[in-house]
Structures are given as structure tokens and as C-alpha cells.
Amino acid sequence: MKKTATPPPLQNYFTDVPPKYDLINRVMTWGFDQRYRKRMAKMIASSGVTSFLDIGTGTGDLVYQVGLRDPEDKIALSGLDFSATMLEKAAEKTGTLDHSPVSFHPGDASQMPFEDNTFESAGIAYAFRNMMFMNAKTDEILHEYHRILKPGGKFYALETSQPVFFLVRWLFHLYMHLAATVFGGIVSGNFKAYHYLAWSTNNFHSRKTITKMIKGTGFSEVKHY
Ligand SMILES: C[S@@+](CC[C@H](N)C(=O)[O-])C[C@H]1O[C@@H](n2cnc3c(N)ncnc32)[C@H](O)[C@@H]1O
């Protein structure tokens, strides 16, 4: 697992990008980011849990999608993020849901402001890489994912890894440079943040390594979809 003493200033990046964050995601991924979030939200909402925490909730897209799929209001919804500007957007977005309010918490995933065994399920969409790549707090964060879940609780992670075939991987990396660094940089005006996205995605772990990391945290079973 790679670590660095001088990690990228993630909190600054995620404080600056929210105004155009959703738009860039949709265009850059051709809408696939939402498709995958919806698929995961469906799994979470239909699993019979009564509590869910969205870790690194950002503008609240995942927790919003879970709320949409819980019309009987059976799931107590929460979100955590260390960017205050992201949380503002998330509160705005989820405020339009016909659901009891989502409870948002400012905080770092390496030290979550929750008791042990609080949630029946937790999920993370496109923030796992931020927390696991060149991040000095990786081990603490993995420990927290497990600590805040009740025994038997489920953790859902939606993230990119590395395509297995060389040519596909090469094209994917090239696309990330063009779509993230160039397009994301121009639209957001924050080239550093979007260069970080391309760089961290292109150098992120393989599925095998990710599985090993999660299993090592104490989760008994890891499934891929
Ligand atoms: C790439 S965005 C993903 C946002 C959202 N989950 C989505 O589906 O679009 C990553 C989010 O994780 C948050 N984040 C990254 N590292 C974090 C940490 N250590 N603690 C809390 N939030 C973190 C960022 O502030 C940002 O909002």
C-alpha cells in the first residue's frame, strides 16, 4: 500500500470544486457515474436495513438515491464529509426528498464522530480512492469503516480499479487525462484538483489489492458486482 508524508491537499480540493462538481461528473462519465450509484442505492435500499451512512457523501448523490428508493421511510439516512461546501450542496439536494431529513456530519473518515456499532450499513461512492491512495490515514480509515458498523453490517464501495487488458487500460488512462485534467480543469477552473483525479485514478490499486485491503480490515466476505 503506497503512502506519503505529504498527501495531496484533498480537503482544499473538495472545498473548491462543488459548484461544477455534479456537471463535470455527468459529462466526464457520460452519465455512468449515476447509473452505478443508482444500482448500488437499489441494493442498499432493498437489503432491509434501517440505517445507512454515506461516507464521503460529497454533494449527497448516493444518499439521495437511497432516499428515493425508501418511500416508506424505513432507513435513517446519514452522510459524512470533511468539506463544508460539499455538505451544503448535499443538504440542498436531499432537502427535496420526500423522506425524513438526512443527518449530515462534518468530519474526517479517519476519526468518525460515531459510536462503535452505530449503522446497519455504510457506503462510499467514488471517495474510496481518495481515502486509500497515497493517504497517510488509510489504515485508520479502514478501521473506521468496520468500527461504525453493527455486527453483521454491510459496507458498499463503488470505485474504479484498473482494467486488466493492457490496451483497455492504456485507453482508460488516456481518457482520464483528457476528460479529467483537461475538461474537468477547464470547467471547474481548478486544474490541480482534476489533475489529482486523473493521476490517482490511473495509479489506483487493482481489484485484487482492494479486496485484500478490505478483507484485512475484518470484513468476513467481499463480493464484486
Ligand atoms: C470524489 S468525491 C465523491 C462524492 C460523492 N460520494 C459522489 O458520489 O459523488 C469524494 C468526497 O469524499 C470527501 N472526502 C475525501 N476524503 C475524506 C475524508 N478523509 N474524510 C471525509 N470526507 C472525505 C471529499 O470531501 C469529497 O466530498
The ligand as an SDF file (V2000), in Angstrom:
LIG
                    3D

 27 29  0  0  0  0  0  0  0  0999 V2000
  -14.8440   12.2300   -5.3500 C   0  0  0  0  0  0  0  0  0  0  0  0
  -15.8940   12.8820   -4.1350 S   0  0  0  0  0  0  0  0  0  0  0  0
  -17.2550   11.7370   -4.1220 C   0  0  0  0  0  0  0  0  0  0  0  0
  -18.5050   12.3870   -3.6020 C   0  0  0  0  0  0  0  0  0  0  0  0
  -19.7670   11.5440   -3.6470 C   0  0  0  0  0  0  0  0  0  0  0  0
  -19.6810   10.3870   -2.7970 N   0  0  0  0  0  0  0  0  0  0  0  0
  -20.1600   11.1500   -5.0430 C   0  0  0  0  0  0  0  0  0  0  0  0
  -20.6960   10.0560   -5.2200 O   0  0  0  0  0  0  0  0  0  0  0  0
  -20.0070   11.9650   -5.9640 O   0  0  0  0  0  0  0  0  0  0  0  0
  -15.0570   12.4970   -2.6510 C   0  0  0  0  0  0  0  0  0  0  0  0
  -15.6920   13.0940   -1.4090 C   0  0  0  0  0  0  0  0  0  0  0  0
  -15.0910   12.4930   -0.2630 O   0  0  0  0  0  0  0  0  0  0  0  0
  -14.7500   13.5100    0.6580 C   0  0  0  0  0  0  0  0  0  0  0  0
  -13.5850   13.0290    1.4090 N   0  0  0  0  0  0  0  0  0  0  0  0
  -12.3890   12.6420    0.9030 C   0  0  0  0  0  0  0  0  0  0  0  0
  -11.5750   12.2350    1.8930 N   0  0  0  0  0  0  0  0  0  0  0  0
  -12.2970   12.3540    3.0380 C   0  0  0  0  0  0  0  0  0  0  0  0
  -12.0080   12.0740    4.4070 C   0  0  0  0  0  0  0  0  0  0  0  0
  -10.8200   11.6080    4.7850 N   0  0  0  0  0  0  0  0  0  0  0  0
  -12.9740   12.3020    5.3300 N   0  0  0  0  0  0  0  0  0  0  0  0
  -14.1860   12.7870    4.9460 C   0  0  0  0  0  0  0  0  0  0  0  0
  -14.5060   13.0760    3.6770 N   0  0  0  0  0  0  0  0  0  0  0  0
  -13.5720   12.8560    2.7380 C   0  0  0  0  0  0  0  0  0  0  0  0
  -14.4780   14.7470   -0.1760 C   0  0  0  0  0  0  0  0  0  0  0  0
  -14.6410   15.9380    0.5590 O   0  0  0  0  0  0  0  0  0  0  0  0
  -15.4990   14.5880   -1.2950 C   0  0  0  0  0  0  0  0  0  0  0  0
  -16.7040   15.2190   -0.9960 O   0  0  0  0  0  0  0  0  0  0  0  0
  1  2  1  0
  2  3  1  0
  2 10  1  0
  3  4  1  0
  4  5  1  0
  5  6  1  0
  5  7  1  0
  7  8  2  0
  7  9  1  0
 10 11  1  0
 11 12  1  0
 11 26  1  0
 12 13  1  0
 13 14  1  0
 13 24  1  0
 14 15  1  0
 14 23  1  0
 15 16  2  0
 16 17  1  0
 17 18  1  0
 17 23  2  0
 18 19  1  0
 18 20  2  0
 20 21  1  0
 21 22  2  0
 22 23  1  0
 24 25  1  0
 24 26  1  0
 26 27  1  0
M  CHG  2   2   1   9  -1
M  END
$$$$
